[in-house]
């Protein structure tokens, strides 16, 4: 009989060596590497747009120093992280997407001097090249040098290791919510709601470059809808909602940075669930299919579009009635989008249509006036969410602005926003007739406020029931 111990490999039973502690391995890994060409990840036009954004912020905040962080990827589980997505304020002010980056704006001569602090890549000759999974090029691939970032973005760039000494010289600098809490504590930075609000307010009016990014995101979203409809037969055949969710997400990742939010695909009784992101059900051919999807461009500006389509190619008479009421509310809301109109007017216009329609169907046990009153709102049982929001780097953009600046402010050219009324009759809602239960319909478009009205950026997709039926039939493969 063979002795098991004699078959063990060399050094079995000892602790595996730590490569960073081996001088021989470090010397071996430091030589023999070429210098691959590296392209700085940058959307054309972003540096100039960001410089103008910094100028606007400087005018708004006066002589205060400012610190804004890019953030870092959140932990998913164990030692696995989610994919990194830079903080939106950081991107708006720099155009850059660099994990652990920090922007410092120092008040100077009536303006601000900007310096971007970034972690340098770990290259051959540095043990972190192979020993650091976050920055080592052997793990993450060749990365730009700090000088490359500075040249590409037209901003001073220093190593992140120099940040502490700089923060130590600042006296109560304002910190955005994305700045690491340890830095805030250690250097007495001031988490500032005023700063967050200022950035939110400034981001409401999009410049030409931002509008171009949003157009691109919407255009790719429209083709994403087409890609999803092309997969309807396979989804109906058993692959279900998740196949369609994955189809759009793959499209978004191919033509942009990815989806701008978790893709919603709700069939039948799942459609009334406002944020149905589980997408673990079948696609029912005879029930409306709600698709709420948006491509986030590589610049991180996102679209947000919803259509409710008939997988069979045709709505039933009752489904069309629901869709027609939502469409009527949608058109009423969009008709309010123009300069000088108070932001929330579109909300009230859509709600009036919804309340009247529900009353006509006998679903309200109060008058339309009582339902629409602030103390009523009974019609909101079937439309509990808001029906629109600003759109930009965040799908719900400008969320730190206060009521007077957001909901009560007059619309201005350059605002990009959504209008998205719907009706949601849950399958277990016993206050509606059985034939309505399990029907959910939403229409959502992205609109740009212009000098004399509004442009529907997502108008390549129809909104009327007949148009949606034709559009679906033309794009769905047939055996």
C-alpha positions as a Markdown table, in Angstrom:
| # | Residue | x | y | z |
|---|---|---|---|---|
| 1 | Unk | 0.0 | 0.0 | 0.0 |
| 2 | Unk | 1.3 | 3.4 | -1.0 |
| 3 | Unk | 2.1 | 5.9 | 1.9 |
| 4 | Unk | -0.3 | 8.9 | 1.3 |
| 5 | Unk | 2.3 | 11.3 | 2.6 |
| 6 | Unk | 4.8 | 10.3 | -0.1 |
| 7 | Unk | 2.4 | 11.5 | -2.8 |
| 8 | Unk | 1.9 | 15.0 | -1.5 |
| 9 | Unk | 3.2 | 17.9 | -3.7 |
| 10 | Unk | 6.2 | 19.9 | -2.6 |
| 11 | Unk | 5.6 | 22.3 | 0.3 |
| 12 | Unk | 2.2 | 20.8 | 1.0 |
| 13 | Unk | 1.3 | 21.4 | 4.6 |
| 14 | Unk | 3.0 | 24.9 | 4.7 |
| 15 | Unk | 1.3 | 28.2 | 4.4 |
| 16 | Unk | 1.0 | 29.5 | 0.9 |
| 17 | Unk | 3.4 | 32.4 | 0.4 |
| 18 | Unk | 2.2 | 36.0 | 0.1 |
| 19 | Unk | 3.5 | 37.2 | -3.2 |
| 20 | Unk | 3.9 | 40.8 | -2.1 |
| 21 | Unk | 6.4 | 39.6 | 0.5 |
| 22 | Unk | 8.6 | 37.7 | -2.0 |
| 23 | Unk | 11.6 | 39.8 | -3.1 |
| 24 | Unk | 12.3 | 37.5 | -5.9 |
| 25 | Unk | 8.7 | 37.5 | -7.2 |
| 26 | Unk | 8.6 | 41.3 | -6.9 |
| 27 | Unk | 11.8 | 41.7 | -8.9 |
| 28 | Unk | 10.5 | 39.2 | -11.5 |
| 29 | Unk | 7.2 | 41.0 | -11.9 |
| 30 | Unk | 8.8 | 44.4 | -12.2 |
| 31 | Unk | 10.5 | 43.7 | -15.6 |
| 32 | Unk | 9.6 | 42.8 | -19.1 |
| 33 | Unk | 6.3 | 44.7 | -19.5 |
| 34 | Unk | 5.5 | 46.9 | -22.5 |
| 35 | Unk | 3.6 | 50.1 | -22.3 |
| 36 | Unk | 0.2 | 49.6 | -23.9 |
| 37 | Unk | -1.7 | 52.6 | -25.3 |
| 38 | Unk | -4.3 | 53.8 | -22.9 |
| 39 | Unk | -7.3 | 55.9 | -23.7 |
| 40 | Unk | -8.8 | 58.1 | -21.0 |
| 41 | Unk | -12.5 | 57.3 | -20.6 |
| 42 | Unk | -14.1 | 60.6 | -21.6 |
| 43 | Unk | -17.2 | 61.5 | -23.5 |
| 44 | Unk | -16.4 | 64.2 | -26.1 |
| 45 | Unk | -17.5 | 67.6 | -24.9 |
| 46 | Unk | -17.6 | 66.6 | -21.3 |
| 47 | Unk | -14.6 | 68.6 | -20.0 |
| 48 | Unk | -15.8 | 71.9 | -21.5 |
| 49 | Unk | -19.3 | 71.3 | -20.1 |
| 50 | Unk | -17.9 | 70.5 | -16.7 |
| 51 | Unk | -15.8 | 73.6 | -16.6 |
| 52 | Unk | -18.9 | 75.7 | -17.3 |
| 53 | Unk | -20.7 | 73.8 | -14.6 |
| 54 | Unk | -18.0 | 74.6 | -12.1 |
| 55 | Unk | -18.2 | 78.3 | -13.1 |
| 56 | Unk | -21.9 | 78.3 | -12.4 |
| 57 | Unk | -21.5 | 76.7 | -9.0 |
| 58 | Unk | -18.7 | 79.1 | -8.1 |
| 59 | Unk | -21.1 | 82.0 | -8.8 |
| 60 | Unk | -23.8 | 80.4 | -6.7 |
| 61 | Unk | -21.8 | 79.5 | -3.5 |
| 62 | Unk | -19.4 | 82.5 | -3.3 |
| 63 | Unk | -16.2 | 82.3 | -1.2 |
| 64 | Unk | -16.7 | 78.8 | 0.3 |
| 65 | Unk | -14.3 | 76.0 | -0.4 |
| 66 | Unk | -16.0 | 72.8 | -1.7 |
| 67 | Unk | -15.2 | 69.1 | -1.6 |
| 68 | Unk | -17.1 | 66.6 | -3.8 |
| 69 | Unk | -16.4 | 62.9 | -4.0 |
| 70 | Unk | -16.9 | 60.4 | -6.7 |
| 71 | Unk | -17.7 | 57.6 | -4.2 |
| 72 | Unk | -16.7 | 54.0 | -4.4 |
| 73 | Unk | -18.5 | 50.8 | -5.4 |
| 74 | Unk | -20.7 | 49.3 | -2.7 |
| 75 | Unk | -20.1 | 45.9 | -1.2 |
| 76 | Unk | -22.4 | 43.3 | -2.7 |
| 77 | Unk | -21.5 | 40.3 | -0.6 |
| 78 | Unk | -18.3 | 38.9 | 0.9 |
| 79 | Unk | -15.5 | 40.6 | -1.0 |
| 80 | Unk | -17.5 | 41.2 | -4.2 |
| 81 | Unk | -18.6 | 44.7 | -5.1 |
| 82 | Unk | -21.2 | 46.1 | -7.3 |
| 83 | Unk | -20.1 | 47.8 | -10.4 |
| 84 | Unk | -18.9 | 51.4 | -9.8 |
| 85 | Unk | -21.1 | 54.3 | -10.9 |
| 86 | Unk | -19.7 | 57.8 | -10.1 |
| 87 | Unk | -21.7 | 60.3 | -8.0 |
| 88 | Unk | -23.8 | 62.5 | -10.3 |
| 89 | Unk | -22.6 | 65.8 | -8.8 |
| 90 | Unk | -19.0 | 64.8 | -9.2 |
| 91 | Unk | -19.6 | 63.9 | -12.8 |
| 92 | Unk | -21.5 | 67.1 | -13.5 |
| 93 | Unk | -18.5 | 69.1 | -12.1 |
| 94 | Unk | -15.7 | 67.1 | -13.7 |
| 95 | Unk | -17.0 | 65.0 | -16.5 |
| 96 | Unk | -14.8 | 62.2 | -15.1 |
| 97 | Unk | -15.8 | 58.8 | -13.8 |
| 98 | Unk | -13.0 | 57.7 | -11.5 |
| 99 | Unk | -13.6 | 55.6 | -8.4 |
| 100 | Unk | -12.4 | 57.3 | -5.1 |
| 101 | Unk | -11.8 | 60.6 | -7.0 |
| 102 | Unk | -12.2 | 63.8 | -5.0 |
| 103 | Unk | -12.7 | 67.3 | -6.4 |
| 104 | Unk | -11.6 | 70.2 | -4.4 |
| 105 | Unk | -12.7 | 73.7 | -5.3 |
| 106 | Unk | -10.7 | 76.4 | -3.4 |
| 107 | Unk | -12.0 | 79.9 | -3.3 |
| 108 | Unk | -9.6 | 82.2 | -5.1 |
| 109 | Unk | -9.9 | 85.7 | -6.5 |
| 110 | Unk | -13.7 | 85.8 | -6.8 |
| 111 | Unk | -13.8 | 82.3 | -8.3 |
| 112 | Unk | -12.5 | 78.8 | -7.5 |
| 113 | Unk | -9.4 | 76.8 | -8.4 |
| 114 | Unk | -10.2 | 73.2 | -9.2 |
| 115 | Unk | -8.0 | 70.2 | -8.4 |
| 116 | Unk | -9.0 | 66.6 | -9.0 |
| 117 | Unk | -7.4 | 64.0 | -6.7 |
| 118 | Unk | -7.2 | 60.5 | -8.1 |
| 119 | Unk | -5.7 | 57.2 | -7.1 |
| 120 | Unk | -2.8 | 56.6 | -9.4 |
| 121 | Unk | -2.8 | 53.2 | -11.3 |
| 122 | Unk | -0.5 | 50.6 | -9.9 |
| 123 | Unk | 1.9 | 49.7 | -12.7 |
| 124 | Unk | 4.8 | 47.3 | -13.0 |
| 125 | Unk | 7.5 | 47.9 | -10.4 |
| 126 | Unk | 4.9 | 48.5 | -7.7 |
| 127 | Unk | 3.8 | 45.5 | -5.7 |
| 128 | Unk | 0.2 | 46.8 | -5.9 |
| 129 | Unk | 0.5 | 46.0 | -9.7 |
| 130 | Unk | -0.4 | 42.4 | -8.8 |
| 131 | Unk | -1.3 | 42.8 | -5.1 |
| 132 | Unk | -4.2 | 45.3 | -5.2 |
| 133 | Unk | -7.3 | 44.2 | -6.9 |
| 134 | Unk | -8.8 | 47.7 | -6.9 |
| 135 | Unk | -6.0 | 49.6 | -8.7 |
| 136 | Unk | -3.4 | 47.0 | -9.8 |
| 137 | Unk | -3.3 | 46.9 | -13.6 |
| 138 | Unk | -2.8 | 43.2 | -13.6 |
| 139 | Unk | -6.3 | 43.0 | -12.1 |
| 140 | Unk | -8.1 | 45.9 | -13.8 |
| 141 | Unk | -6.2 | 46.4 | -17.0 |
| 142 | Unk | -4.0 | 49.3 | -18.2 |
| 143 | Unk | -5.1 | 52.6 | -16.8 |
| 144 | Unk | -4.4 | 56.2 | -17.6 |
| 145 | Unk | -1.7 | 58.1 | -15.7 |
| 146 | Unk | -2.7 | 61.2 | -13.7 |
| 147 | Unk | -1.1 | 63.3 | -16.4 |
| 148 | Unk | -3.4 | 61.7 | -19.0 |
| 149 | Unk | -6.4 | 62.6 | -16.9 |
| 150 | Unk | -5.2 | 66.2 | -16.5 |
| 151 | Unk | -4.6 | 66.6 | -20.3 |
| 152 | Unk | -8.0 | 65.0 | -21.2 |
| 153 | Unk | -10.1 | 67.0 | -18.8 |
| 154 | Unk | -8.2 | 70.3 | -18.7 |
| 155 | Unk | -8.0 | 70.3 | -14.9 |
| 156 | Unk | -5.2 | 70.0 | -12.4 |
| 157 | Unk | -4.9 | 66.4 | -11.2 |
| 158 | Unk | -2.9 | 65.3 | -8.2 |
| 159 | Unk | -2.4 | 61.9 | -6.5 |
| 160 | Unk | -5.0 | 60.9 | -3.9 |
| 161 | Unk | -2.2 | 60.6 | -1.4 |
| 162 | Unk | -1.8 | 64.4 | -1.5 |
| 163 | Unk | -5.4 | 65.0 | -0.5 |
| 164 | Unk | -5.0 | 64.8 | 3.3 |
| 165 | Unk | -2.4 | 67.6 | 3.4 |
| 166 | Unk | -4.8 | 69.8 | 1.3 |
| 167 | Unk | -7.8 | 69.1 | 3.4 |
| 168 | Unk | -5.8 | 69.9 | 6.5 |
| 169 | Unk | -5.4 | 73.5 | 5.3 |
| 170 | Unk | -9.1 | 74.0 | 4.6 |
| 171 | Unk | -11.2 | 75.7 | 7.2 |
| 172 | Unk | -14.8 | 74.3 | 7.2 |
| 173 | Unk | -15.0 | 73.4 | 3.6 |
| 174 | Unk | -18.5 | 72.4 | 2.4 |
| 175 | Unk | -18.8 | 68.7 | 1.6 |
| 176 | Unk | -21.2 | 67.1 | -0.7 |
| 177 | Unk | -23.1 | 63.9 | 0.5 |
| 178 | Unk | -20.7 | 61.7 | -1.6 |
| 179 | Unk | -17.6 | 62.7 | 0.4 |
| 180 | Unk | -16.3 | 59.8 | 2.6 |
| 181 | Unk | -17.5 | 60.2 | 6.2 |
| 182 | Unk | -14.1 | 59.5 | 7.5 |
| 183 | Unk | -12.7 | 62.5 | 5.6 |
| 184 | Unk | -15.5 | 64.7 | 6.8 |
| 185 | Unk | -14.9 | 63.7 | 10.4 |
| 186 | Unk | -11.1 | 63.9 | 10.3 |
| 187 | Unk | -10.8 | 67.3 | 8.7 |
| 188 | Unk | -13.9 | 69.0 | 10.0 |
| 189 | Unk | -15.6 | 69.3 | 6.7 |
| 190 | Unk | -19.2 | 70.6 | 6.8 |
| 191 | Unk | -21.8 | 68.4 | 5.2 |
| 192 | Unk | -23.9 | 71.0 | 3.5 |
| 193 | Unk | -27.6 | 70.9 | 2.5 |
| 194 | Unk | -27.1 | 74.3 | 0.9 |
| 195 | Unk | -24.4 | 72.8 | -1.4 |
| 196 | Unk | -26.5 | 69.8 | -2.2 |
| 197 | Unk | -29.4 | 72.1 | -3.0 |
| 198 | Unk | -27.3 | 74.4 | -5.1 |
| 199 | Unk | -26.0 | 71.6 | -7.2 |
| 200 | Unk | -29.5 | 70.2 | -7.6 |
| 201 | Unk | -30.9 | 73.6 | -8.6 |
| 202 | Unk | -28.1 | 74.2 | -11.1 |
| 203 | Unk | -28.7 | 70.8 | -12.7 |
| 204 | Unk | -32.3 | 71.7 | -13.5 |
| 205 | Unk | -31.5 | 73.7 | -16.6 |
| 206 | Unk | -29.6 | 71.5 | -19.1 |
| 207 | Unk | -27.1 | 73.1 | -21.5 |
| 208 | Unk | -26.8 | 72.1 | -25.2 |
| 209 | Unk | -24.2 | 69.4 | -24.5 |
| 210 | Unk | -26.4 | 67.8 | -21.8 |
| 211 | Unk | -29.4 | 67.9 | -24.0 |
| 212 | Unk | -27.4 | 66.1 | -26.7 |
| 213 | Unk | -26.5 | 63.4 | -24.2 |
| 214 | Unk | -30.2 | 63.0 | -23.2 |
| 215 | Unk | -31.2 | 62.7 | -26.9 |
| 216 | Unk | -28.6 | 59.9 | -27.4 |
| 217 | Unk | -29.9 | 58.1 | -24.3 |
| 218 | Unk | -33.5 | 58.4 | -25.5 |
| 219 | Unk | -32.6 | 57.2 | -29.0 |
| 220 | Unk | -30.9 | 54.1 | -27.7 |
| 221 | Unk | -33.8 | 53.5 | -25.4 |
| 222 | Unk | -36.2 | 53.5 | -28.4 |
| 223 | Unk | -34.1 | 50.9 | -30.2 |
| 224 | Unk | -34.0 | 49.0 | -26.9 |
| 225 | Unk | -37.8 | 48.8 | -26.9 |
| 226 | Unk | -37.6 | 47.4 | -30.4 |
| 227 | Unk | -35.1 | 44.8 | -29.2 |
| 228 | Unk | -37.4 | 43.7 | -26.4 |
| 229 | Unk | -40.4 | 43.4 | -28.7 |
| 230 | Unk | -38.3 | 41.2 | -31.1 |
| 231 | Unk | -37.9 | 38.8 | -28.2 |
| 232 | Unk | -41.6 | 38.6 | -27.3 |
| 233 | Unk | -42.2 | 35.2 | -28.9 |
| 234 | Unk | -39.4 | 33.6 | -26.8 |
| 235 | Unk | -40.6 | 35.3 | -23.6 |
| 236 | Unk | -44.2 | 34.2 | -24.2 |
| 237 | Unk | -42.8 | 30.7 | -25.0 |
| 238 | Unk | -41.5 | 30.3 | -21.5 |
| 239 | Unk | -38.6 | 32.6 | -20.9 |
| 240 | Unk | -40.8 | 35.2 | -19.3 |
| 241 | Unk | -40.3 | 38.7 | -17.9 |
| 242 | Unk | -36.7 | 38.2 | -17.0 |
| 243 | Unk | -35.7 | 37.4 | -20.5 |
| 244 | Unk | -37.1 | 40.7 | -21.6 |
| 245 | Unk | -35.4 | 42.5 | -18.7 |
| 246 | Unk | -32.1 | 40.9 | -19.7 |
| 247 | Unk | -32.6 | 41.8 | -23.3 |
| 248 | Unk | -33.0 | 45.5 | -22.6 |
| 249 | Unk | -30.1 | 45.5 | -20.0 |
| 250 | Unk | -27.8 | 43.9 | -22.6 |
| 251 | Unk | -28.8 | 46.5 | -25.1 |
| 252 | Unk | -28.2 | 49.3 | -22.6 |
| 253 | Unk | -24.8 | 47.9 | -21.7 |
| 254 | Unk | -23.9 | 47.6 | -25.4 |
| 255 | Unk | -25.0 | 51.1 | -26.5 |
| 256 | Unk | -24.4 | 53.0 | -23.3 |
| 257 | Unk | -23.2 | 52.6 | -19.7 |
| 258 | Unk | -26.1 | 50.3 | -18.9 |
| 259 | Unk | -29.7 | 50.8 | -17.7 |
| 260 | Unk | -30.3 | 54.1 | -15.9 |
| 261 | Unk | -32.3 | 52.3 | -13.3 |
| 262 | Unk | -33.5 | 48.8 | -12.7 |
| 263 | Unk | -35.6 | 47.8 | -15.7 |
| 264 | Unk | -39.3 | 47.2 | -15.1 |
| 265 | Unk | -41.0 | 44.4 | -17.1 |
| 266 | Unk | -44.5 | 43.6 | -15.7 |
| 267 | Unk | -46.9 | 41.3 | -17.4 |
| 268 | Unk | -50.6 | 41.0 | -16.4 |
| 269 | Unk | -51.0 | 41.1 | -12.6 |
| 270 | Unk | -47.4 | 42.4 | -12.2 |
| 271 | Unk | -48.0 | 45.5 | -14.3 |
| 272 | Unk | -49.9 | 47.4 | -11.5 |
| 273 | Unk | -46.9 | 47.0 | -9.2 |
| 274 | Unk | -45.1 | 50.3 | -9.6 |
| 275 | Unk | -41.6 | 49.1 | -9.3 |
| 276 | Unk | -41.8 | 45.5 | -10.5 |
| 277 | Unk | -38.1 | 44.8 | -10.8 |
| 278 | Unk | -38.2 | 41.2 | -9.7 |
| 279 | Unk | -39.3 | 40.2 | -13.2 |
| 280 | Unk | -39.7 | 36.6 | -12.3 |
| 281 | Unk | -43.1 | 35.9 | -13.9 |
| 282 | Unk | -44.4 | 34.7 | -17.2 |
| 283 | Unk | -45.3 | 36.9 | -20.1 |
| 284 | Unk | -49.0 | 36.4 | -20.7 |
| 285 | Unk | -50.0 | 36.9 | -24.3 |
| 286 | Unk | -53.5 | 38.2 | -23.6 |
| 287 | Unk | -52.6 | 40.7 | -20.8 |
| 288 | Unk | -50.9 | 44.2 | -21.1 |
| 289 | Unk | -47.2 | 44.2 | -20.7 |
| 290 | Unk | -45.7 | 47.2 | -19.0 |
| 291 | Unk | -42.2 | 48.2 | -20.0 |
| 292 | Unk | -40.4 | 51.0 | -18.0 |
| 293 | Unk | -36.9 | 51.2 | -19.4 |
| 294 | Unk | -34.1 | 53.7 | -19.9 |
| 295 | Unk | -30.6 | 53.6 | -21.4 |
| 296 | Unk | -27.9 | 55.5 | -19.4 |
| 297 | Unk | -25.5 | 57.0 | -21.9 |
| 298 | Unk | -21.7 | 56.6 | -21.4 |
| 299 | Unk | -21.8 | 60.2 | -20.1 |
| 300 | Unk | -24.3 | 58.9 | -17.4 |
| 301 | Unk | -27.3 | 60.9 | -18.6 |
| 302 | Unk | -30.3 | 58.6 | -18.7 |
| 303 | Unk | -33.6 | 58.2 | -20.5 |
| 304 | Unk | -36.8 | 57.1 | -18.7 |
| 305 | Unk | -39.6 | 55.8 | -21.0 |
| 306 | Unk | -42.6 | 53.6 | -20.5 |
| 307 | Unk | -45.0 | 51.9 | -22.9 |
| 308 | Unk | -47.7 | 49.3 | -22.2 |
| 309 | Unk | -48.0 | 46.9 | -25.1 |
| 310 | Unk | -50.2 | 44.0 | -26.1 |
| 311 | Unk | -48.0 | 40.9 | -26.5 |
| 312 | Unk | -50.6 | 39.3 | -28.7 |
| 313 | Unk | -50.5 | 42.4 | -31.0 |
| 314 | Unk | -54.0 | 43.7 | -30.0 |
| 315 | Unk | -55.6 | 45.1 | -26.8 |
| 316 | Unk | -58.9 | 43.8 | -25.7 |
| 317 | Unk | -61.8 | 46.3 | -25.7 |
| 318 | Unk | -61.5 | 46.7 | -21.9 |
| 319 | Unk | -57.7 | 47.1 | -22.0 |
| 320 | Unk | -58.0 | 49.7 | -24.7 |
| 321 | Unk | -60.5 | 51.6 | -22.6 |
| 322 | Unk | -58.0 | 51.8 | -19.8 |
| 323 | Unk | -55.2 | 52.7 | -22.2 |
| 324 | Unk | -57.3 | 55.4 | -23.8 |
| 325 | Unk | -58.0 | 57.0 | -20.4 |
| 326 | Unk | -54.3 | 57.0 | -19.5 |
| 327 | Unk | -53.4 | 58.4 | -23.0 |
| 328 | Unk | -56.0 | 61.2 | -22.5 |
| 329 | Unk | -54.4 | 62.1 | -19.1 |
| 330 | Unk | -50.9 | 61.8 | -20.7 |
| 331 | Unk | -51.8 | 64.3 | -23.4 |
| 332 | Unk | -53.4 | 66.7 | -20.9 |
| 333 | Unk | -50.2 | 66.6 | -18.8 |
| 334 | Unk | -47.9 | 67.1 | -21.8 |
| 335 | Unk | -50.0 | 70.1 | -23.0 |
| 336 | Unk | -49.0 | 72.0 | -19.8 |
| 337 | Unk | -45.2 | 71.7 | -20.5 |
| 338 | Unk | -44.1 | 75.1 | -21.7 |
| 339 | Unk | -42.1 | 78.1 | -20.3 |
| 340 | Unk | -43.7 | 80.1 | -17.6 |
| 341 | Unk | -46.2 | 77.4 | -16.5 |
| 342 | Unk | -45.8 | 76.3 | -12.9 |
| 343 | Unk | -44.1 | 72.9 | -12.7 |
| 344 | Unk | -47.0 | 71.0 | -11.0 |
| 345 | Unk | -49.7 | 72.1 | -13.5 |
| 346 | Unk | -49.1 | 69.0 | -15.6 |
| 347 | Unk | -49.7 | 66.9 | -12.5 |
| 348 | Unk | -53.1 | 68.5 | -11.8 |
| 349 | Unk | -54.1 | 68.4 | -15.5 |
| 350 | Unk | -53.5 | 64.7 | -15.7 |
| 351 | Unk | -55.1 | 64.0 | -12.4 |
| 352 | Unk | -58.3 | 65.8 | -13.4 |
| 353 | Unk | -58.6 | 63.5 | -16.5 |
| 354 | Unk | -58.0 | 60.4 | -14.4 |
| 355 | Unk | -60.5 | 61.4 | -11.7 |
| 356 | Unk | -63.2 | 62.2 | -14.2 |
| 357 | Unk | -62.7 | 58.9 | -16.1 |
| 358 | Unk | -62.8 | 56.9 | -12.9 |
| 359 | Unk | -66.0 | 58.7 | -11.9 |
| 360 | Unk | -67.6 | 58.0 | -15.3 |
| 361 | Unk | -66.8 | 54.3 | -14.8 |
| 362 | Unk | -68.5 | 54.4 | -11.4 |
| 363 | Unk | -65.3 | 53.6 | -9.4 |
| 364 | Unk | -65.4 | 56.8 | -7.3 |
| 365 | Unk | -67.9 | 57.0 | -4.4 |
| 366 | Unk | -67.4 | 60.8 | -4.2 |
| 367 | Unk | -67.6 | 63.7 | -6.7 |
| 368 | Unk | -64.7 | 64.5 | -9.0 |
| 369 | Unk | -64.3 | 67.8 | -7.2 |
| 370 | Unk | -64.1 | 66.1 | -3.8 |
| 371 | Unk | -61.6 | 63.6 | -5.2 |
| 372 | Unk | -59.4 | 66.3 | -6.6 |
| 373 | Unk | -59.4 | 68.3 | -3.4 |
| 374 | Unk | -56.3 | 68.1 | -1.2 |
| 375 | Unk | -58.3 | 66.4 | 1.5 |
| 376 | Unk | -59.8 | 63.8 | -0.9 |
| 377 | Unk | -57.5 | 62.2 | -3.4 |
| 378 | Unk | -59.7 | 59.0 | -3.6 |
| 379 | Unk | -58.8 | 58.5 | -7.3 |
| 380 | Unk | -55.1 | 58.1 | -6.2 |
| 381 | Unk | -55.9 | 54.6 | -5.0 |
| 382 | Unk | -55.2 | 53.6 | -8.6 |
| 383 | Unk | -52.5 | 56.2 | -9.2 |
| 384 | Unk | -50.7 | 56.5 | -5.9 |
| 385 | Unk | -47.3 | 57.7 | -7.4 |
| 386 | Unk | -46.3 | 61.1 | -8.8 |
| 387 | Unk | -46.6 | 61.4 | -12.6 |
| 388 | Unk | -43.4 | 63.1 | -13.5 |
| 389 | Unk | -40.0 | 64.3 | -12.5 |
| 390 | Unk | -36.8 | 66.1 | -13.7 |
| 391 | Unk | -34.5 | 63.9 | -15.7 |
| 392 | Unk | -30.7 | 64.1 | -16.2 |
| 393 | Unk | -27.8 | 62.4 | -14.6 |
| 394 | Unk | -30.2 | 60.8 | -12.2 |
| 395 | Unk | -33.5 | 59.3 | -13.3 |
| 396 | Unk | -35.2 | 61.3 | -10.6 |
| 397 | Unk | -32.9 | 64.3 | -11.1 |
| 398 | Unk | -32.5 | 67.4 | -8.9 |
| 399 | Unk | -34.0 | 65.6 | -5.9 |
| 400 | Unk | -32.2 | 67.9 | -3.4 |
| 401 | Unk | -34.1 | 71.0 | -4.5 |
| 402 | Unk | -36.7 | 72.4 | -2.2 |
| 403 | Unk | -40.4 | 72.8 | -3.0 |
| 404 | Unk | -40.3 | 76.5 | -4.2 |
| 405 | Unk | -37.4 | 75.8 | -6.6 |
| 406 | Unk | -38.8 | 72.5 | -7.9 |
| 407 | Unk | -42.6 | 71.8 | -7.7 |
| 408 | Unk | -43.7 | 75.5 | -7.4 |
| 409 | Unk | -41.2 | 77.0 | -9.9 |
| 410 | Unk | -42.2 | 78.1 | -13.4 |
| 411 | Unk | -40.8 | 75.9 | -16.2 |
| 412 | Unk | -37.8 | 77.3 | -18.1 |
| 413 | Unk | -36.2 | 76.4 | -21.4 |
| 414 | Unk | -33.7 | 73.7 | -20.9 |
| 415 | Unk | -35.7 | 71.7 | -18.3 |
| 416 | Unk | -35.9 | 68.0 | -19.2 |
| 417 | Unk | -38.7 | 66.1 | -17.5 |
| 418 | Unk | -41.0 | 63.2 | -17.7 |
| 419 | Unk | -44.7 | 62.9 | -17.8 |
| 420 | Unk | -46.0 | 59.5 | -16.8 |
| 421 | Unk | -49.6 | 59.0 | -15.7 |
| 422 | Unk | -51.0 | 55.5 | -15.3 |
| 423 | Unk | -53.8 | 53.3 | -13.9 |
| 424 | Unk | -53.0 | 50.4 | -11.7 |
| 425 | Unk | -55.7 | 47.9 | -10.9 |
| 426 | Unk | -54.2 | 45.3 | -8.6 |
| 427 | Unk | -55.4 | 41.7 | -9.0 |
| 428 | Unk | -56.4 | 41.6 | -5.3 |
| 429 | Unk | -58.2 | 45.0 | -5.3 |
| 430 | Unk | -61.8 | 44.0 | -4.5 |
| 431 | Unk | -63.1 | 47.6 | -5.0 |
| 432 | Unk | -63.0 | 47.2 | -8.8 |
| 433 | Unk | -64.9 | 44.9 | -11.1 |
| 434 | Unk | -63.2 | 41.5 | -11.6 |
| 435 | Unk | -62.6 | 42.2 | -15.3 |
| 436 | Unk | -60.3 | 45.2 | -14.4 |
| 437 | Unk | -58.2 | 43.4 | -11.8 |
| 438 | Unk | -54.7 | 42.7 | -12.9 |
| 439 | Unk | -54.5 | 45.5 | -15.5 |
| 440 | Unk | -51.8 | 48.1 | -15.3 |
| 441 | Unk | -51.1 | 50.8 | -17.9 |
| 442 | Unk | -48.5 | 53.5 | -17.8 |
| 443 | Unk | -47.3 | 56.0 | -20.5 |
| 444 | Unk | -44.1 | 57.9 | -20.0 |
| 445 | Unk | -42.3 | 60.3 | -22.3 |
| 446 | Unk | -39.2 | 62.5 | -21.9 |
| 447 | Unk | -39.8 | 66.2 | -22.7 |
| 448 | Unk | -37.5 | 69.1 | -23.3 |
| 449 | Unk | -38.9 | 72.6 | -22.5 |
| 450 | Unk | -38.1 | 74.9 | -25.4 |
| 451 | Unk | -38.4 | 78.6 | -25.9 |
| 452 | Unk | -42.0 | 78.4 | -27.0 |
| 453 | Unk | -43.3 | 75.0 | -25.8 |
| 454 | Unk | -41.9 | 71.5 | -25.4 |
| 455 | Unk | -40.3 | 68.8 | -27.6 |
| 456 | Unk | -41.1 | 65.2 | -26.9 |
| 457 | Unk | -37.7 | 63.5 | -27.1 |
| 458 | Unk | -39.2 | 60.0 | -27.1 |
| 459 | Unk | -41.9 | 60.7 | -29.8 |
| 460 | Unk | -40.5 | 57.9 | -32.0 |
| 461 | Unk | -42.7 | 55.6 | -29.9 |
| 462 | Unk | -46.5 | 55.9 | -30.4 |
| 463 | Unk | -48.7 | 56.7 | -27.5 |
| 464 | Unk | -52.2 | 55.8 | -28.9 |
| 465 | Unk | -53.5 | 52.3 | -28.5 |
| 466 | Unk | -53.9 | 51.7 | -32.3 |
| 467 | Unk | -50.4 | 53.1 | -32.9 |
| 468 | Unk | -48.9 | 50.9 | -30.2 |
| 469 | Unk | -50.7 | 47.8 | -31.7 |
| 470 | Unk | -49.3 | 48.5 | -35.2 |
| 471 | Unk | -45.8 | 49.3 | -33.8 |
| 472 | Unk | -45.8 | 46.0 | -31.9 |
| 473 | Unk | -47.1 | 43.9 | -34.8 |
| 474 | Unk | -44.5 | 45.4 | -37.2 |
| 475 | Unk | -41.6 | 44.6 | -34.9 |
| 476 | Unk | -42.6 | 41.2 | -33.4 |
| 477 | Unk | -41.3 | 38.2 | -35.3 |
| 478 | Unk | -44.0 | 35.9 | -36.7 |
| 479 | Unk | -43.6 | 32.2 | -37.3 |
